[in-house]
Amino acid sequence: MKVFYLALLFSLLVIAASCGKPAVSEEKLIVAAASDLIPAFRELGTSFERATGIKITFNFSSTGILARQIENGAPVDLFAAANIGFIDGLEKKGLIIADTKALYARGRITLWIAPTNKAEITKLEDLARPEVEKISIANPEHAPYGTAAREAFQSLGIWSTAQPKCVFGDNVRQALQYAEAGEVNAAIVALSLSVQTNGKWILIPQELHQPLDQALAVIKGSKREKEARQFALFINGPQGRPIMRKYGFILPGEEPVSAPEK
């Protein structure tokens, strides 16, 4: 009987001690982000976790695919799109918290030339030449960087020639992978990805396409709204902006700076 009472007392002490401690959530913040953000957001995520202790799970894909997933109820706390139009579309459907919508960057596209390429390519117009057989771009039907690539071709009057040569990636990162693997002569990809490679790339004049104004928002119904708001502010804050600038993004309130060819 004495052993029984001692065991009971111990159990009560354990319960009392546990009741005094706040519950710690192991849930990670879920961030859906456009594929052009892969290197920048991975670095941002590490910096944010170091500063706050909040861990992030990233889902990188094309903006259009991510928006469709959110519409279908995918669990997402924060959405960082490669074009503000997709955030506006979700807002019209009542799927974002309106006061969290914010621009965080303007993207640029580059002409990325594969190391195995034998054709001499120095400008976008060269892609219309017969010796250039294959070009990779992100699918313009759901990827903003692919849309910008198509608009650049159209501005130069060479889309009808370039289109049959195009190999479409599901997202801009995949378009770059095709070029890196030597499966195409060249690719139109994000500057933010190009600066992380050893390949040759040329910045495409932004006058050839509509601005790639990139925006984010917290998704309505997020289970971690507070943390999502924190990360959104972090991206646009003094710790996040230098990281975004490092990857070639034009930041809200800043003037475009010409990036060198590489």
Secondary structure, DSSP 8 states (H G I E B T S, - for coil): -HHHHHHHHHHHHHHHHHHTS-------EEEEEEGGGHHHHHHHHHHHHHHH---EEEEEE-HHHHHHHHHTT---SEEE-SSHHHHHHHHHTT-B-GGG-EEEEEE-EEEEE-TT--S---SGGGGGSTT---EEEE-TTT-HHHHHHHHHHHHTT-HHHHGGGEEEESSHHHHHHHHHTTSSSEEEEEHHHHTTSSSEEEE--GGGS--EEEEEEEBTT-TTHHHHHHHHHHHTSTTHHHHHHHTT-B-TT---------
